[in-house]
Amino acid sequence: MIIFLQLFVIFCFVIVIIALFREKTDFLTYSVAAMLAAATATFLFSPEPFTIEEFILAIDWPVIFFLISLFTIVVILEEQLIFQEIALKITKKFSTNTRGFFWVICLISTLSAAFIEDVSVAIIFIPMIISTSEKMRINPTPILLGMTICINLASTLTPFGSAQSILIANKFDLSTSWFFTNLSVYFIIATLVTLSLLDYFVLRKHLNEIWIPHCKEYDEPLVRNHLEEHELIILEESINPKIFYRNLGALLAFFALLIIIPDILFGGLLGMILFVFMNPRRSEAGGKKPDISYYFKKVDFKLPFFFITLFVMIFCFEKVGLIEIIGNFVVNITPNNLFLLCIFILILTSVLSAFLDNVPVTVLFIPIIHLLVSPPLGFSSTPLFIAFILGINLGGNFLPQGSAADMMTLELSTKYCVEGMNYKKLLKVGGLFALLHVILGIVYLGVIIFLFF
């Protein structure tokens, strides 16, 4: 009976994975349905009795509320056009310096992705890059490649740079300072190497090329003809300087809170309240007052609810014995050598993240990493955490569909007629750099283990 139950739970998990890759399917509908089916079967037929309350306690609520807080802050910043203003200032300053524009826009967008969702970064910066490239008559493809490839690197710098990093940090109590201490050197080296190679091998070929975008279905060569009205406003108008610098200061204060306060739940909620009070809404009576309900209406709650389904699914995995089976399998095929074990975890999670969504892979591997660092195995935790974080974040560049930001880049490039930025190009260049990043990760782990463990 237990074998059939395990197969059914695996089948429900596979349904979730398939739904994620079907663009025209509401993945949340199928995720919730699969979760309910797996939870019901586990509750009724599991050999180990448990209560409904255990399902609720299995959900990592601090992560859920931190995500809601973070998304609310991003909604406020996007409504106030803060990141758009930063991008606009950059494009104005470097609009006549191609190489300077490439480096600055890629570095700023990468650093932005360390603190806000990578898809939001793509949506904000890509229209800016293409519009400025049109004015400069340069091909935006090298700049789009630099931004897209480095976005995944940014997820390794902070515990809130990606959903998977939030999960790992909260589960193993990894602070912002821990990320800076253990991963900032890798992030700096990998980013500079990536941009230098793109500069030398890709950007240099296009420096003397005059680029005028042409859409096959249109005779008009201008990207501006295909920009939405609100995007044109963003590209041409600056916001109130007081609003800009006030929110920029609040953003720096929020980062400081996350560094000082180890509890992401308290830090996230405090930061959200700070932004709500600093950006009051005008009421019908004409006055201004804080209005968190207004911003909640604009928050995309799909990811928090998806996380809830994953937490329950993994709880079902644990109750039917699948986590123990997977954990024992990984332990049995992993070497006792710490360095080889870290390489194994790095490569395995990278490959899985290339073909599957990295959030389910993260949730599935967290219990396995916990098993490896706990007695009786007791491997050193820091190198394994580094390998896990690098692997789960870097794998997205192997295949474009492994990263939401990559897919957004392709979608917007098609919309704005950047013919050179296509799936084949991103697959080839992104895959090569993903391999390079994994190799750099292996070297980085080797140095750390040799020096400190």
Sequence and secondary structure as in RCSB ss.txt:
>XXXX:A:sequence
MIIFLQLFVIFCFVIVIIALFREKTDFLTYSVAAMLAAATATFLFSPEPFTIEEFILAIDWPVIFFLISLFTIVV
ILEEQLIFQEIALKITKKFSTNTRGFFWVICLISTLSAAFIEDVSVAIIFIPMIISTSEKMRINPTPILLGMTIC
INLASTLTPFGSAQSILIANKFDLSTSWFFTNLSVYFIIATLVTLSLLDYFVLRKHLNEIWIPHCKEYDEPLVRN
HLEEHELIILEESINPKIFYRNLGALLAFFALLIIIPDILFGGLLGMILFVFMNPRRSEAGGKKPDISYYFKKVD
FKLPFFFITLFVMIFCFEKVGLIEIIGNFVVNITPNNLFLLCIFILILTSVLSAFLDNVPVTVLFIPIIHLLVSP
PLGFSSTPLFIAFILGINLGGNFLPQGSAADMMTLELSTKYCVEGMNYKKLLKVGGLFALLHVILGIVYLGVIIF
LFF
>XXXX:A:secstr
 HHHHHHHHHHHHHHHHHHHT TTS HHHHHHHHHHHHHHHHHHH SS   HHHHHHHS HHHHHHHHHHHHHHH
HHHHTTHHHHHHHHHHHHTTT HHHHHHHHHHHHHHHHTTS HHHHHHHHHHHHHHHHHHHT   HHHHHHHHHH
HHHHTTTSTTSSHHHHHHHHHHT  HHHHHHHHHHHHHHHHHHHHHHHIIIIIHHHTT       TT S   GGG
GS HHHHHHHH    HHHHHHHHHHHHHHHHHHHH   HHHHHHHHHHHHHHHS EE TTS EE  HHHHHTTS 
 HHHHHHHHHHHHHHHHHHTTHHHHHHHHHHHHS SSHHHHHHHHHHHHHHHHHHS HHHHHHHHHHHHHHHHST
TT   HHHHHHHHHHHHHHGGGTSGGG HHHHHHHHHHHHTT TTS HHHHHHHHHHHHHHHHHHHHHHHHHHHH
HH 
